[in-house]
Amino acid sequence: MNRISPRARWTLALLLVFGLVAAACGSSSTKKSDTGTTTAKTKQLASATLNGSGSTFQQAYDETVIQGFKGEQPAVTVTYAGGGSGKGQTDLQAGLVQWAGSDSTVKPADAASYKGPFLYFPTVGAPITISYNVSGVDKLQLSADTIAGIFQGTIKTWDDAAIKTDNPGVSLPSTSITVAHRSDGSGTTAQFTKYLTKAAPTSWKLGTDKTVAWPASEQGGNGNAGVAQIVKGTNGAVGYVDFSDAKAAGLKFAGVKNASGKYVAPSLSAATAAMSTATVNTDLTFDPLDASGATAYPITSPTYILVYTTQSDAAVGNALKGFLNYIYGAGQGLAASVDFAKLPSNILSQAKAQVDKITVS
């Protein structure tokens, strides 16, 4: 039998050591993708459940990122119940959920009802459409004063002089207008009525809040999808509906006259144009309503996730941070697939940085 020289034994030992080290490093920090590219492995979070409720405006986006996040973090369960921004806020106050979806900000008078300081995390934005169903009218444009008259019941038919002024040369029927609005406490209502107070201050008389005193002749729908169904099923109907639900229901929507005097149809690019000009507050809330710019859609709403600043449960706190980081990473790339506009880069960078303000006991 041939003997292995001392030098050869030394060389084999070194090769064995280096091979074991390389294998150990590869199993803990890298993985091969289907394309053969080596990528960093995602740190796996501990088992936790994150229940959320609130805005139906953001619900389609939330459901999409929840599914994507589950693929990366199978030990974390994330749920979202909708119910309107008002419900999300009160559920968070009561400790029934770990996160709330809201399109409207918390009133200063209500802040004391929360169990501690909380943070706003903007996620995406989208147009609030003026969706309509008028037989024979495939293109419509409306100014803020006209929209105000329609929704507070002073403009009652589709051939009203104000609508004709906004639509020269368009044949408008004498069909009665059926107005559909939200019946639940809604951030979409708050944003829509806030727009009217800004853009039509002398015409709009109903104020702004998650609920307002709509005329008794109008119809209420639960959630954005409920309003969309009223509009879809009623000739002569009009309602304010988020872009995602309006498209899903196959509705027609009006171009709206913006602050630059241009009639702009709702779109993701027009929503991005509006958000890009907004001033961001220190708490990361911002207002793109009636934004300047020829291409800005004037009824563009941001939407937020609200969470408590201090998390007493480590698994829940770390899961919340992981979920938010996913939204600010891969989640932004998913926005357009469900008809939402991703955050402008200046807002996105601030939102990412704010995740570190969540403290985990």
C-alpha positions, 0 to 999 in steps of 0.5 A: 500500500502506498503511503501518503507523504506528510506534505500531502496529508497537510494539504488534504487537511487544509482542503477539508477545513476550507470545504467545511467552512465554505459549506457552513457559510453557504447554508446560513447566508446564501441561497440559489434562485431559480435563475442560478443567481446567489442571493442573501437569505431572508432572516426568518421571524418568530411565530406571530399574528398581526390582525388589522382592520380599517380602510377599504380604500387600501384593502386590495393592496393590503391583501396583495402584500399580505400574500407576498409577505407570507411567502417570505415569512411563513411563521407570521400570520397577517389578517385584514378585516376592512370595515372602514378607517373609523373602525380601524382607528377604534379597533386599535384604540381598544387593542383589538388589532395590532395595526390599523388601516386609515386614509384619514388622520386621527383627530387631536381630540381622539388621540387620548383614546389610544393606549400610547403614542402611535406612528403613521406609515404611508404605504401607497396612494390612489385616485378617488374616482367620481364614478358614474353610470349614465346611459349614452354618456361615455366621457364626462368631466366635472369641476369641483363646484359641480361635484359639490352641487351633485353630492349635496343634492342641489344639482338633480339631473344630468342635463343641469346647466352646471354639468353642461358648462363642464361638458360643451358639445356633449349630449346629456340626458334629463335623467335624475341623479342618484348619489351613492356615498359611504354609509360607514365611517370612512377615510375615503369620505374624509378625503373626498369631502376634504377635497371639496372644502379646499377646491369648492369652499363657497359651494360645499356646505356639508363639511368634512369628516369620516361621516357627514350629514348627507341628504336623505334622498341619497343612497349609502353603501358599505365600503368602497365596493358597496358604493361601486355596486350601487353605481353599477346597478343604477342608471343615473347614479354617481359615487366616489369610489377608490380607483381599484374598486372602480376598475374592478367593477368596470365603472366609468369615471369622470375627469376632474378639473385640477388646480391648474384648470386642466381636466385630468382623468384618474390614473396611477401616473396622475396620482403620483404627480399629485403626491410628488408635489405634497409637503410631508409633515414630521409625522409622515402625513401629507396632503396631495388633494387639489395639488398643483401641476397640470398632470396631477389628479386632484382627488388623490388620497394617501393611505396609512398603517397606524401602529403603536410606537412601543411594542410589548410583545417582541414577536409581534413587534418584530413581525410588524417591523418586518411587514412594514419593511416588506411593504417598503421593499417588494411591496412597492413593486406590487402596488400597480398590479392592484391599481395603486401608485407607489410612494414617491422616493422622498416619502418612501425613504422617510417611511423606511427610516421611521420603521426603526422608531418602533421599539420592541420591549 
